[in-house]
Amino acid sequence: MIQVCAAGRAGTPDEVGTVGALLMGPDGGFITGSDILMDGGVTAAYWYGELAPQGTDTMSIRQSGS
């Protein structure tokens, strides 16, 4: 799964900590009610890249919630 993501590698604890520091620090003061996805592009690769099943209409999958 990691090989087909945009980052091509797993995230590091320091990268996760950097986002946490942003959210808790003064620069993140206006960020509220947000989901921050930190997966290196794995989700995008699933829906739009090599991990999407061949011949699958990904739009209908997302709309149906499957």
BAVO-792685 format. One record per residue: residue number from 1; residue in three letters; x, y, z of N, C-alpha, C, O in turn. Coordinates in Angstrom, 3 decimals, padded with zeros to 6 digits. Example, Ala and Ser with C-alpha at 12.3 -4.5 7.8 and 13.67 -1.06 7.14 Angstrom:
2
{seq: 1; type: ALA; nc1: 013.190; nc2: -005.690; nc3: 007.800; cac1: 012.300; cac2: -004.500; cac3: 007.800; cc1: 013.200; cc2: -003.300; cc3: 007.800; oc1: 014.236; oc2: -003.319; oc3: 008.465}
{seq: 2; type: SER; nc1: 012.850; nc2: -002.250; nc3: 007.080; cac1: 013.670; cac2: -001.060; cac3: 007.140; cc1: 012.900; cc2: 000.030; cc3: 007.870; oc1: 013.409; oc2: 001.138; oc3: 008.039}
//
This chain:
66
{seq: 1; type: MET; nc1: 000.820; nc2: -001.184; nc3: 000.000; cac1: 000.000; cac2: 000.000; cac3: 000.000; cc1: 000.872; cc2: 001.258; cc3: 000.000; oc1: 000.553; oc2: 002.226; oc3: -000.691}
{seq: 2; type: ILE; nc1: 001.931; nc2: 001.256; nc3: 000.741; cac1: 002.804; cac2: 002.438; cac3: 000.821; cc1: 003.467; cc2: 002.720; cc3: -000.523; oc1: 003.708; oc2: 003.882; oc3: -000.853}
{seq: 3; type: GLN; nc1: 003.764; nc2: 001.696; nc3: -001.295; cac1: 004.461; cac2: 001.883; cac3: -002.557; cc1: 003.655; cc2: 002.707; cc3: -003.561; oc1: 004.244; oc2: 003.405; oc3: -004.387}
{seq: 4; type: VAL; nc1: 002.339; nc2: 002.645; nc3: -003.512; cac1: 001.533; cac2: 003.361; cac3: -004.499; cc1: 001.032; cc2: 004.710; cc3: -003.990; oc1: 000.370; oc2: 005.434; oc3: -004.733}
{seq: 5; type: CYS; nc1: 001.331; nc2: 005.060; nc3: -002.751; cac1: 000.891; cac2: 006.365; cac3: -002.255; cc1: 001.811; cc2: 007.458; cc3: -002.782; oc1: 002.936; oc2: 007.192; oc3: -003.204}
{seq: 6; type: ALA; nc1: 001.318; nc2: 008.677; nc3: -002.751; cac1: 002.084; cac2: 009.806; cac3: -003.294; cc1: 003.422; cc2: 009.996; cc3: -002.592; oc1: 004.416; oc2: 010.320; oc3: -003.241}
{seq: 7; type: ALA; nc1: 003.465; nc2: 009.800; nc3: -001.281; cac1: 004.707; cac2: 009.990; cac3: -000.528; cc1: 005.688; cc2: 008.848; cc3: -000.756; oc1: 006.901; oc2: 009.048; oc3: -000.693}
{seq: 8; type: GLY; nc1: 005.173; nc2: 007.657; nc3: -001.020; cac1: 006.038; cac2: 006.510; cac3: -001.267; cc1: 006.734; cc2: 005.978; cc3: -000.023; oc1: 007.686; oc2: 005.204; oc3: -000.127}
{seq: 9; type: ARG; nc1: 006.271; nc2: 006.383; nc3: 001.145; cac1: 006.894; cac2: 005.941; cac3: 002.396; cc1: 005.917; cc2: 006.153; cc3: 003.536; oc1: 004.907; oc2: 006.841; oc3: 003.385}
{seq: 10; type: ALA; nc1: 006.220; nc2: 005.567; nc3: 004.659; cac1: 005.412; cac2: 005.781; cac3: 005.855; cc1: 005.787; cc2: 007.116; cc3: 006.491; oc1: 006.914; oc2: 007.589; oc3: 006.345}
{seq: 11; type: GLY; nc1: 004.854; nc2: 007.702; nc3: 007.179; cac1: 005.131; cac2: 008.941; cac3: 007.906; cc1: 005.967; cc2: 008.673; cc3: 009.140; oc1: 006.005; oc2: 007.554; oc3: 009.651}
{seq: 12; type: THR; nc1: 006.631; nc2: 009.706; nc3: 009.609; cac1: 007.461; cac2: 009.574; cac3: 010.799; cc1: 006.739; cc2: 010.189; cc3: 012.001; oc1: 005.855; oc2: 011.028; oc3: 011.828}
{seq: 13; type: PRO; nc1: 007.106; nc2: 009.782; nc3: 013.198; cac1: 006.524; cac2: 010.419; cac3: 014.384; cc1: 006.747; cc2: 011.930; cc3: 014.410; oc1: 005.887; oc2: 012.680; oc3: 014.871}
{seq: 14; type: ASP; nc1: 007.894; nc2: 012.370; nc3: 013.920; cac1: 008.165; cac2: 013.813; cac3: 013.886; cc1: 007.180; cc2: 014.546; cc3: 012.975; oc1: 006.767; oc2: 015.662; oc3: 013.288}
{seq: 15; type: GLU; nc1: 006.799; nc2: 013.932; nc3: 011.854; cac1: 005.843; cac2: 014.568; cac3: 010.952; cc1: 004.460; cc2: 014.677; cc3: 011.595; oc1: 003.775; oc2: 015.688; oc3: 011.441}
{seq: 16; type: VAL; nc1: 004.064; nc2: 013.653; nc3: 012.299; cac1: 002.786; cac2: 013.696; cac3: 013.010; cc1: 002.847; cc2: 014.755; cc3: 014.116; oc1: 001.903; oc2: 015.523; oc3: 014.301}
{seq: 17; type: GLY; nc1: 003.953; nc2: 014.788; nc3: 014.841; cac1: 004.129; cac2: 015.777; cac3: 015.902; cc1: 004.116; cc2: 017.199; cc3: 015.388; oc1: 003.620; oc2: 018.097; oc3: 016.068}
{seq: 18; type: THR; nc1: 004.655; nc2: 017.422; nc3: 014.194; cac1: 004.669; cac2: 018.756; cac3: 013.607; cc1: 003.253; cc2: 019.251; cc3: 013.352; oc1: 002.945; oc2: 020.418; oc3: 013.592}
{seq: 19; type: VAL; nc1: 002.392; nc2: 018.360; nc3: 012.866; cac1: 000.996; cac2: 018.752; cac3: 012.644; cc1: 000.307; cc2: 019.026; cc3: 013.984; oc1: -000.467; oc2: 019.976; oc3: 014.101}
{seq: 20; type: GLY; nc1: 000.585; nc2: 018.202; nc3: 014.984; cac1: 000.030; cac2: 018.439; cac3: 016.310; cc1: 000.469; cc2: 019.780; cc3: 016.875; oc1: -000.330; oc2: 020.506; oc3: 017.464}
{seq: 21; type: ALA; nc1: 001.741; nc2: 020.103; nc3: 016.691; cac1: 002.258; cac2: 021.383; cac3: 017.181; cc1: 001.599; cc2: 022.548; cc3: 016.452; oc1: 001.310; oc2: 023.578; oc3: 017.062}
{seq: 22; type: LEU; nc1: 001.363; nc2: 022.395; nc3: 015.169; cac1: 000.672; cac2: 023.439; cac3: 014.412; cc1: -000.733; cc2: 023.661; cc3: 014.971; oc1: -001.150; oc2: 024.796; oc3: 015.202}
{seq: 23; type: LEU; nc1: -001.449; nc2: 022.570; nc3: 015.182; cac1: -002.829; cac2: 022.683; cac3: 015.651; cc1: -002.932; cc2: 023.271; cc3: 017.052; oc1: -003.882; oc2: 023.994; oc3: 017.353}
{seq: 24; type: MET; nc1: -001.970; nc2: 022.971; nc3: 017.902; cac1: -002.022; cac2: 023.444; cac3: 019.281; cc1: -001.333; cc2: 024.789; cc3: 019.486; oc1: -001.487; oc2: 025.417; oc3: 020.534}
{seq: 25; type: GLY; nc1: -000.577; nc2: 025.228; nc3: 018.489; cac1: 000.160; cac2: 026.470; cac3: 018.622; cc1: -000.600; cc2: 027.667; cc3: 018.084; oc1: -001.736; oc2: 027.537; oc3: 017.628}
{seq: 26; type: PRO; nc1: 000.023; nc2: 028.823; nc3: 018.138; cac1: -000.638; cac2: 030.057; cac3: 017.694; cc1: -000.975; cc2: 030.066; cc3: 016.205; oc1: -001.932; oc2: 030.725; oc3: 015.798}
{seq: 27; type: ASP; nc1: -000.214; nc2: 029.354; nc3: 015.395; cac1: -000.498; cac2: 029.322; cac3: 013.955; cc1: -001.749; cc2: 028.516; cc3: 013.619; oc1: -002.297; oc2: 028.655; oc3: 012.526}
{seq: 28; type: GLY; nc1: -002.199; nc2: 027.685; nc3: 014.535; cac1: -003.402; cac2: 026.899; cac3: 014.305; cc1: -004.624; cc2: 027.458; cc3: 014.996; oc1: -005.636; oc2: 026.766; oc3: 015.111}
{seq: 29; type: GLY; nc1: -004.556; nc2: 028.681; nc3: 015.454; cac1: -005.641; cac2: 029.271; cac3: 016.224; cc1: -006.955; cc2: 029.425; cc3: 015.475; oc1: -008.010; oc2: 029.512; oc3: 016.104}
{seq: 30; type: PHE; nc1: -006.918; nc2: 029.461; nc3: 014.158; cac1: -008.144; cac2: 029.645; cac3: 013.379; cc1: -008.658; cc2: 028.325; cc3: 012.809; oc1: -009.682; oc2: 028.305; oc3: 012.126}
{seq: 31; type: ILE; nc1: -007.957; nc2: 027.220; nc3: 013.081; cac1: -008.369; cac2: 025.906; cac3: 012.591; cc1: -009.288; cc2: 025.278; cc3: 013.629; oc1: -008.863; oc2: 024.976; oc3: 014.744}
{seq: 32; type: THR; nc1: -010.547; nc2: 025.085; nc3: 013.258; cac1: -011.514; cac2: 024.466; cac3: 014.166; cc1: -012.373; cc2: 023.481; cc3: 013.386; oc1: -012.655; oc2: 023.700; oc3: 012.208}
{seq: 33; type: GLY; nc1: -012.783; nc2: 022.414; nc3: 014.026; cac1: -013.703; cac2: 021.465; cac3: 013.421; cc1: -013.207; cc2: 020.839; cc3: 012.145; oc1: -013.994; oc2: 020.614; oc3: 011.226}
{seq: 34; type: SER; nc1: -011.935; nc2: 020.552; nc3: 012.062; cac1: -011.358; cac2: 020.012; cac3: 010.836; cc1: -010.818; cc2: 018.607; cc3: 011.059; oc1: -010.324; oc2: 018.278; oc3: 012.137}
{seq: 35; type: ASP; nc1: -010.920; nc2: 017.794; nc3: 010.027; cac1: -010.266; cac2: 016.483; cac3: 010.003; cc1: -009.000; cc2: 016.637; cc3: 009.183; oc1: -009.040; oc2: 017.144; oc3: 008.062}
{seq: 36; type: ILE; nc1: -007.894; nc2: 016.211; nc3: 009.726; cac1: -006.633; cac2: 016.294; cac3: 008.998; cc1: -006.171; cc2: 014.874; cc3: 008.710; oc1: -005.806; oc2: 014.130; oc3: 009.620}
{seq: 37; type: LEU; nc1: -006.191; nc2: 014.514; nc3: 007.453; cac1: -005.819; cac2: 013.178; cac3: 007.021; cc1: -004.320; cc2: 013.149; cc3: 006.758; oc1: -003.812; oc2: 013.876; oc3: 005.904}
{seq: 38; type: MET; nc1: -003.629; nc2: 012.308; nc3: 007.492; cac1: -002.177; cac2: 012.193; cac3: 007.340; cc1: -001.848; cc2: 010.759; cc3: 006.933; oc1: -001.443; oc2: 009.942; oc3: 007.760}
{seq: 39; type: ASP; nc1: -002.029; nc2: 010.468; nc3: 005.648; cac1: -001.768; cac2: 009.110; cac3: 005.181; cc1: -000.828; cc2: 009.060; cc3: 003.972; oc1: -000.690; oc2: 008.013; oc3: 003.339}
{seq: 40; type: GLY; nc1: -000.191; nc2: 010.173; nc3: 003.654; cac1: 000.770; cac2: 010.193; cac3: 002.564; cc1: 000.163; cc2: 009.992; cc3: 001.185; oc1: 000.881; oc2: 009.707; oc3: 000.226}
{seq: 41; type: GLY; nc1: -001.140; nc2: 010.136; nc3: 001.077; cac1: -001.805; cac2: 009.973; cac3: -000.207; cc1: -002.407; cc2: 008.597; cc3: -000.425; oc1: -002.874; oc2: 008.305; oc3: -001.526}
{seq: 42; type: VAL; nc1: -002.412; nc2: 007.736; nc3: 000.598; cac1: -002.955; cac2: 006.379; cac3: 000.453; cc1: -004.436; cc2: 006.434; cc3: 000.086; oc1: -004.884; oc2: 005.692; oc3: -000.788}
{seq: 43; type: THR; nc1: -005.198; nc2: 007.305; nc3: 000.745; cac1: -006.624; cac2: 007.391; cac3: 000.447; cc1: -006.853; cc2: 007.849; cc3: -000.988; oc1: -007.704; oc2: 007.296; oc3: -001.685}
{seq: 44; type: ALA; nc1: -006.117; nc2: 008.834; nc3: -001.426; cac1: -006.249; cac2: 009.301; cac3: -002.807; cc1: -005.865; cc2: 008.202; cc3: -003.793; oc1: -006.515; oc2: 008.044; oc3: -004.826}
{seq: 45; type: ALA; nc1: -004.819; nc2: 007.445; nc3: -003.483; cac1: -004.416; cac2: 006.350; cac3: -004.367; cc1: -005.494; cc2: 005.277; cc3: -004.433; oc1: -005.699; oc2: 004.667; oc3: -005.482}
{seq: 46; type: TYR; nc1: -006.182; nc2: 005.041; nc3: -003.324; cac1: -007.255; cac2: 004.056; cac3: -003.331; cc1: -008.391; cc2: 004.497; cc3: -004.241; oc1: -008.868; oc2: 003.716; oc3: -005.065}
{seq: 47; type: TRP; nc1: -008.829; nc2: 005.749; nc3: -004.095; cac1: -009.976; cac2: 006.219; cac3: -004.861; cc1: -009.629; cc2: 006.544; cc3: -006.310; oc1: -010.465; oc2: 006.364; oc3: -007.195}
{seq: 48; type: TYR; nc1: -008.412; nc2: 007.020; nc3: -006.568; cac1: -008.110; cac2: 007.529; cac3: -007.897; cc1: -006.919; cc2: 006.864; cc3: -008.570; oc1: -006.654; oc2: 007.133; oc3: -009.742}
{seq: 49; type: GLY; nc1: -006.195; nc2: 006.001; nc3: -007.860; cac1: -004.971; cac2: 005.456; cac3: -008.432; cc1: -004.991; cc2: 003.960; cc3: -008.568; oc1: -006.043; oc2: 003.357; oc3: -008.780}
{seq: 50; type: GLU; nc1: -003.833; nc2: 003.364; nc3: -008.447; cac1: -003.643; cac2: 001.947; cac3: -008.707; cc1: -004.419; cc2: 001.037; cc3: -007.762; oc1: -004.711; oc2: -000.103; oc3: -008.121}
{seq: 51; type: LEU; nc1: -004.763; nc2: 001.510; nc3: -006.560; cac1: -005.458; cac2: 000.645; cac3: -005.624; cc1: -006.946; cc2: 000.516; cc3: -005.914; oc1: -007.595; oc2: -000.378; oc3: -005.370}
{seq: 52; type: ALA; nc1: -007.509; nc2: 001.388; nc3: -006.762; cac1: -008.934; cac2: 001.287; cac3: -007.098; cc1: -009.154; cc2: 000.031; cc3: -007.927; oc1: -008.420; oc2: -000.207; oc3: -008.887}
{seq: 53; type: PRO; nc1: -010.152; nc2: -000.780; nc3: -007.576; cac1: -010.426; cac2: -001.991; cac3: -008.352; cc1: -010.677; cc2: -001.661; cc3: -009.820; oc1: -011.361; oc2: -000.685; oc3: -010.130}
{seq: 54; type: GLN; nc1: -010.134; nc2: -002.458; nc3: -010.712; cac1: -010.287; cac2: -002.239; cac3: -012.146; cc1: -011.756; cc2: -002.292; cc3: -012.546; oc1: -012.497; oc2: -003.164; oc3: -012.094}
{seq: 55; type: GLY; nc1: -012.175; nc2: -001.352; nc3: -013.401; cac1: -013.539; cac2: -001.327; cac3: -013.894; cc1: -014.560; cc2: -000.831; cc3: -012.891; oc1: -015.764; oc2: -000.982; oc3: -013.103}
{seq: 56; type: THR; nc1: -014.093; nc2: -000.236; nc3: -011.794; cac1: -014.996; cac2: 000.237; cac3: -010.753; cc1: -015.286; cc2: 001.713; cc3: -010.958; oc1: -014.376; oc2: 002.509; oc3: -011.188}
{seq: 57; type: ASP; nc1: -016.543; nc2: 002.067; nc3: -010.873; cac1: -016.946; cac2: 003.467; cac3: -010.925; cc1: -016.798; cc2: 004.036; cc3: -009.517; oc1: -017.685; oc2: 003.861; oc3: -008.681}
{seq: 58; type: THR; nc1: -015.681; nc2: 004.717; nc3: -009.251; cac1: -015.410; cac2: 005.184; cac3: -007.890; cc1: -016.405; cc2: 006.232; cc3: -007.430; oc1: -016.648; oc2: 006.350; oc3: -006.229}
{seq: 59; type: MET; nc1: -016.986; nc2: 006.997; nc3: -008.340; cac1: -017.977; cac2: 008.001; cac3: -007.942; cc1: -019.202; cc2: 007.316; cc3: -007.332; oc1: -019.717; oc2: 007.775; oc3: -006.312}
{seq: 60; type: SER; nc1: -019.672; nc2: 006.233; nc3: -007.936; cac1: -020.849; cac2: 005.559; cac3: -007.384; cc1: -020.528; cc2: 004.903; cc3: -006.052; oc1: -021.405; oc2: 004.810; oc3: -005.193}
{seq: 61; type: ILE; nc1: -019.294; nc2: 004.444; nc3: -005.853; cac1: -018.894; cac2: 003.855; cac3: -004.569; cc1: -018.965; cc2: 004.916; cc3: -003.489; oc1: -019.507; oc2: 004.665; oc3: -002.413}
{seq: 62; type: ARG; nc1: -018.422; nc2: 006.109; nc3: -003.757; cac1: -018.416; cac2: 007.175; cac3: -002.759; cc1: -019.823; cc2: 007.636; cc3: -002.434; oc1: -020.122; oc2: 007.934; oc3: -001.278}
{seq: 63; type: GLN; nc1: -020.697; nc2: 007.700; nc3: -003.436; cac1: -022.064; cac2: 008.158; cac3: -003.182; cc1: -022.874; cc2: 007.147; cc3: -002.401; oc1: -023.739; oc2: 007.517; oc3: -001.607}
{seq: 64; type: SER; nc1: -022.595; nc2: 005.852; nc3: -002.625; cac1: -023.371; cac2: 004.823; cac3: -001.926; cc1: -022.846; cc2: 004.558; cc3: -000.531; oc1: -023.537; oc2: 003.955; oc3: 000.290}
{seq: 65; type: GLY; nc1: -021.614; nc2: 005.008; nc3: -000.252; cac1: -021.024; cac2: 004.808; cac3: 001.068; cc1: -020.422; cc2: 003.435; cc3: 001.255; oc1: -020.114; oc2: 003.054; oc3: 002.385}
{seq: 66; type: SER; nc1: -020.241; nc2: 002.674; nc3: 000.178; cac1: -019.656; cac2: 001.321; cac3: 000.291; cc1: -018.170; cc2: 001.384; cc3: 000.462; oc1: -017.516; oc2: 000.347; oc3: 000.573}
//
